[in-house]
Amino acid sequence: MYDLIKRAVYDDDAAIEISKSKKDVTEVVDAISQLSLEETMALGMQFKRFPLGCDLTEIVVGTCASDLELKDLLGNCRLANMIGAPIHICAYAFSDIGENYDMRGIEVMQKVYDAVDVPLDLDHFGENGPMKFPKNIVRCGGECYNKGPAFTECPRGRIHERLIDKEKLETPDKEDWVKLSSSVAVNVTSEQTGEGHAAPLREAKDVANLAKKYGKGLESIMFVGDGYDEVITGFEKSLELGADIFVVEGGPFNRAENTIEAYCKAIAAARILAPGKVVATNGAYESECRAGLRTGLNMIISGFPGNHHGYMCGYEPGTARRGKFGLPRVIQIMSEEIKATHTRVPVQREELLALTTAVKIAGPENIYPKKIGAYTVGDAHWATLTSSKMYKELVIKHTLEDIVNSVDGNSVALLGGRFISWVIANEIDKQVDEIVISDVDPWIQRTTVENLQSCLDATIIAAENDKQAAASTDQSIITSTVPGISNKILGNIPNALNLV
């Protein structure tokens, strides 16, 4: 595995071979442990590229704190919705706010669901439903992140203290929380020597099973820890739970000798191992965030003032404390570290709508974890979007059935080689003899052609450009769902079918 991973740092074919193969956690972590920091970063970015991983860079925002007024929580959520940021639901805080207003926590969750249409990411949720903590925890000032030494548990020894009797009062609503969510987070750090930091694994299993029951995306939170044995344990337990997304926490819970190198190696390994190809962090110092973004990290959870994620990402020891408004800071860090390609950094509402359009055209039955050829169609982002209100309320111009019924001829040009083109090609395969693929990215085009040819009956051909593809076929379909891109293609190929 080491030789293959070493080659994959700069060799596309080796990276593709790894992406198709069955992977052993220890072998992957061992191989990456032998790479230099520069090689590790290059490897992570290699596996962030289409179609091996998720090339989006996204911010998810915690809008809540237990002592917020309800109107302030809803205002925070509306602001997040306006910029197109998925909302990270700290279930205990929603429950606490509800208690302050003589409401059940699920009623607060419903109000937020009704007010926004972005995906809702449920966390701090256990076997009884929303977790409940004493005031000394929910009003924690963030000592662990502010002090900065390496910890296995809370430096004040107070986590994981729970108000179980209060939790059980909301147990009847347990499944309703998950039904309103797009994704659900569980925590495996109790298996990584963090017994006092998180709920036991049995709770993670219970919540994971509930998330799977309702078809929600599953995130698994793990520590960098010692940078080796505990990383392996984190990945193994996450995979056992059926996690789609890996959430890697550094900060004071990164106890490795070289914290930056260990963080990057964990991110690179996660890029290869995450089934849903999305790698996030819920806690990382500024130095870790910057290095992680250069290693393929594509999601950072931040927060509004009062929310603990507000200080957990993007700050260094001595400055990380409760009350910080981490969202603008993390956005700035992303803009400095990531060079924008076809989407803005971080992803905003326009891109989220375009992605949702692609998912709705493809249909949930055709996307991740469903495969076409050797790869899943899309990633965990695609799957979680199907549970968002944005997806449910979106009206699309052409359904997949409309597109298939519009095909008239023996050859079709698909202008754009990303995932929606795979679904269309798969659907029209029995109707046509030739499918011509055109994409501005030569690697995307080549990989798409090879993947589709491996599983379809039609002859799949790579075009020189859009005009050549259109000229050589009976019909052309623009497969991009980004209006700016699709309209530009339409200007050059006016007779093409435009999906948006």
Secondary structure, DSSP 8 states (H G I E B T S, - for coil): -HHHHHHHTT-HHHHHHHHHS---HHHHHHHHHTS-HHHHHHHHHHTTSTTTS----EEEEE---TT--HHHHHHHHHHHHHHT--EEEEHHHHHHHHHHTT--HHHHHHHHHHH--S-EEEESEETTEE----HHHHT---HHHHH-S--SS-TTS-TT---HHHHHHTGGGHHHHHHH-SEEEEE-GGGTT-TTTS--HHHHHHHHHHHHHTT-EEEEEEEEETSSHHHHHHHHHHHHHT-SEEEEEEEEEE-SSSHHHHHHHHHHHHHHH-TT-EEEES-B-HHHHHHHHTTT--EEEEE-TTSTHHHHBS--TTT--TT--HHHHHHHHHHHH---SSS-SS--HHHHHHHHHHHHHH-GGGSTT-EETTEESS-HHHHHHTTSHHHHH---SS-HHHHHHH--SSEEEEE--SHHHHHHHHHHTTT-SEEEEE-SSHHHHHHHHHHHHTT-SSEEEE-SSHHHHHHTSSEEEE----HHHHHHHHHHSTTSEE--
